[in-house]
Amino acid sequence: MSDKKPTPILRDVGGVECPICKKRTYSRGGIHPQCAMVQADEPRRLKLAAEKREIAENKQAIIAKPLDPKRSRPR
């Protein structure tokens, strides 16, 4: 019996580089399904972040705005 292990045959089996994560993918579209979801969600994520930033800026503007003494009545 031989103790020698067979040498692996290394060959390029195909696949392309995913444009999102830069790892090899074997899917038909050339992009991993999870990376495609990240790519599809990116515009929505940016829109939500912009809306959140706008709300925070509006809150800061309201807080920084001085009260009008004529309009505020003591109770």
C-alpha positions in Angstrom: 0.0 0.0 0.0 1.3 3.5 -0.9 1.4 6.3 1.7 1.7 8.8 -1.0 -1.4 11.1 -1.5 -2.5 12.0 -5.0 -1.6 15.5 -6.1 -4.6 17.7 -6.6 -5.3 19.0 -10.1 -5.5 22.7 -9.9 -7.3 24.4 -12.7 -9.4 27.4 -13.2 -13.0 26.2 -12.9 -14.6 29.5 -14.0 -16.5 32.0 -12.1 -16.2 35.7 -12.1 -15.5 38.3 -9.5 -18.5 39.8 -7.8 -18.5 43.6 -8.3 -19.8 44.2 -4.7 -17.6 41.9 -2.5 -14.8 41.2 -5.0 -15.0 37.4 -4.3 -15.4 34.7 -6.9 -19.0 33.9 -7.7 -20.4 31.1 -9.8 -23.9 32.5 -10.2 -25.3 33.2 -13.6 -25.6 36.9 -13.1 -22.0 37.2 -11.9 -23.1 38.6 -8.5 -23.9 36.8 -5.2 -27.6 36.9 -4.3 -26.9 38.6 -1.0 -24.7 41.2 -2.7 -27.5 41.9 -5.2 -29.8 42.6 -2.2 -27.3 45.0 -0.7 -27.0 46.7 -4.1 -30.8 47.0 -4.5 -31.3 48.3 -1.0 -28.6 51.0 -1.3 -30.8 53.8 -2.8 -33.5 53.1 -0.2 -30.9 53.2 2.6 -29.5 56.5 1.4 -33.0 58.0 1.1 -33.9 57.0 4.6 -30.6 58.4 6.0 -31.2 61.7 4.2 -34.7 61.9 5.7 -33.4 61.1 9.1 -30.7 63.8 8.8 -33.3 66.3 7.6 -35.5 65.6 10.6 -32.6 66.0 13.0 -31.7 69.3 11.4 -35.3 70.5 11.7 -35.3 69.6 15.4 -32.1 71.5 15.9 -33.5 74.5 14.2 -36.6 74.4 16.3 -34.6 74.1 19.5 -32.2 76.9 18.6 -35.1 79.3 17.6 -35.7 81.8 20.4 -39.3 82.1 21.7 -41.3 85.2 20.8 -42.1 87.0 24.1 -45.3 88.4 22.6 -46.7 85.0 21.7 -45.8 83.2 24.9 -48.3 83.8 27.7 -47.6 83.0 31.3 -50.1 80.6 32.8 
